[in-house]
Amino acid sequence: MKFSSLISSLAITGTSAFAPTSLINGQAAITSASSLFGSVVYYSTSTGNTETVAQYIADAVGGVDIVDIGDASEDEIKSFDSLIVGAPTWHTGADEQRSGTSWDDFLYDTLPNLDIGEKKVAVFGMGDQEQYGDNFCDAAGELYDLFEAKGCKMFGMTSTEGYSHSESKALRGDKFCGLLMDEDNQYDLSEGRAKDWVEQLKGEGFF
């Protein structure tokens, strides 16, 4: 009888009974297996723009979570195969700690001691071409350099076509080191750019 009751209980609850959980903001949450052991979008934000774009990217991928890097544990980060990471740029002209968010502490206090070599990483960044055209999305370049230095495999470089910045530390040769977004001046292009970038990442074998 006990065995029959167990079978009946599992039939009612479905496979969600075995779904892995993650701890986000102090609460246990059901996370899909594809998200837990696949990909995630890490961001940090000051005005909300980076979170908005992180959600565009997550929606385009499907089945992945967005998590503020300040809330992420080391074990959680190491559990994923592919990391999409994004930051705004507030400390314009700075050589390091350019984002003015939780990324600044993570990149210089946590990342150096984190064993994530060989992981796949794709970068996105936020900037303002009109007000800060000389430092457009500089923090994206910082993310790219520091994750690459850890031995990560970098994906998702994009064309500079369609942008009107003057200079950017996110440039690598004639391409951007990832997806660069301008929610201040080109917000109407952001969702489409996110979808196109995700398709590009799929073609590169990121997922």
N, C-alpha and C positions, 0 to 999 in steps of 0.2 A: 504493500500500500504506500509505504513511504517513497519508494522508487517511482511509482505511478504518479504520485502527487508532485514529485520533482519534475518529471517530464511534462506534466500539465502546466506547471508554473512556468517552465522555460518556454513552452509553446505560446503562452500568453504574453510574456515579456519580450520574446524575440531575441535576436542576437545582440541587442543592446546590452544585455546582461554581461556580455564579455567585452564590451567596448572599453578601451583604455581611457583613463581619466587623467587630466592635468590640473594643476593648481594655479588658478589665475585670480589675482586680487584676493587671495585668501579663501577662495571657494573652489570646491571640486567641480569640474565641468567635464561632460562627456566630449571626447575628441575623436574624430574619425581616425582609423588606422592609417589612412593615406596621409592625413595631416601630421599625426604624431611621428611617423617614421618616414615621411616624405619631405614636404616643403612647408615653409612658414614665412610670413612677412614680418620682419622686425622694423620698427620705426621709433622715432621720438619726435615730439612736436612742441611748439610754443604757441602757435595761433590756431592749430587745428588743420592747417592745409596739408601737412604731411600725412596725418591720419586719414584725411579724405582720399588722398591719392593711394595710400596703402590699401584702402578698401576697394578702390577701383581695380587695383591689381589683383587683390584676392578674389574679387567677383569674377574677373576674367579667367583666373586659373580655375576656380571652383574647388570647394572642399578644403580650403586652407584658412588658417586663423591669422589675424593681425594681432601683434603683441608689442606693447611698449618695451623697448629694450631695458628700461629701468625696472621692469617687473619680471624679467626673464632670469631663470636660474641657470647655472653653468651646466647642470645635468640635462636640463630641458634643451638647451642650445645644441649640446653634443648629440642629442637623440635624433636630430633631423639630418637628412641627406643633403638637402638644398636650402640655402638661406637667401631670401630676398631682403636686402637691407636698405633703409632710406632715411635721409636726414635733411633738414633745412640748413641754411647758412646764415648765421647771425653775427659771428665774429669775422667780419669782412677784413681781408688783408692778413689774417693770422696764418702762421705756419702750422699750427696745431690747435686742437680743440676749437674747431671752426664752427661747430653747429650751435653751441650755446644750449645744448639739451643734455639728456642723460647719456648720449653717445660719448660725450667728452670724457666722462669718468670710465665708461666701459672700455673705450679704445685704449686708454693708457694705464688703467688699473686692473682690468679683468682680462682683456684679450691677450696680453702678453703671456699669461699663464694658462691659457685655454688650449687644449689639444684638439684642434679642429682642422689640421692639415688634411688636404685632399678633399675637403668638402667643396661642393659647388656653391658659388656665391654670385649673385647679380645685384647691382647697385642702382638705386634711383635717388634723385636729389631734387630739392626745391629751391627756387631762386626767383629773383625779380630783375628782369632784363632792363627795365627802364630806370629804376632807382639805383640798382647795384650791378650795372652792366659790366663793370670792371672785375667783379668777383662772383660771377654767375655760377651758382651751385658748387662753390669751392669745397664744401664739406663732402660732396659726393666723391671728389678726388681723394680726399683723406680716407674715406671708407675703403675705396678701391685699393689704395696703396697699402694700408695696414692689413687688410684681409689677404691680399696677395702675398705680403711678406710672411704671413703665417703658413704659406704653402697651399692656400685655397686655389681652386680652379675658377677663374673669373669668366663670366659670360655676359652677354647682353650689351655690347658696345653699339652705339647708335650714331646716325648721321647728324651733322650740325645744320642741315638744311631746315629752314623754317624758323630759325632763331636769329635774334638781332643783338646779341651781347657783344661786348668789346673783348673781354678776356675771361678765362675760366681755368681754374686749376683742375677741372674735371676733364680737360682735353688730354687725349692720348693720341699723338700724331694728328691725323685729320678727323678723328672721331671723338665723341663723348665716351667716357668710361662706363656709361650706363644710360638709363632713361632720365632725362632732365625735364622738369615740369615747372611751369610758371603759372601759378593759380591767381596771380595778381593781374596779369595782362593777357594770358592765353587760356583761361580756365575752360573755355568752350572746347578746347582741343584735348584736354587732359584725359577724359574717359576713352576717347578713340585712340590716343597714343598708348594708353595702358593696354588696351586690347591688342593693338598691333605688336607691342613689345612682348607680351605673353606668347603670341603666336611665334614671334622670332625665337624666344627662349625654347619653345617646344621643338622648333626646327633644329636648334643647336644641341638638343639632347639634354637640356637642363633638368627636365622633370623625369 
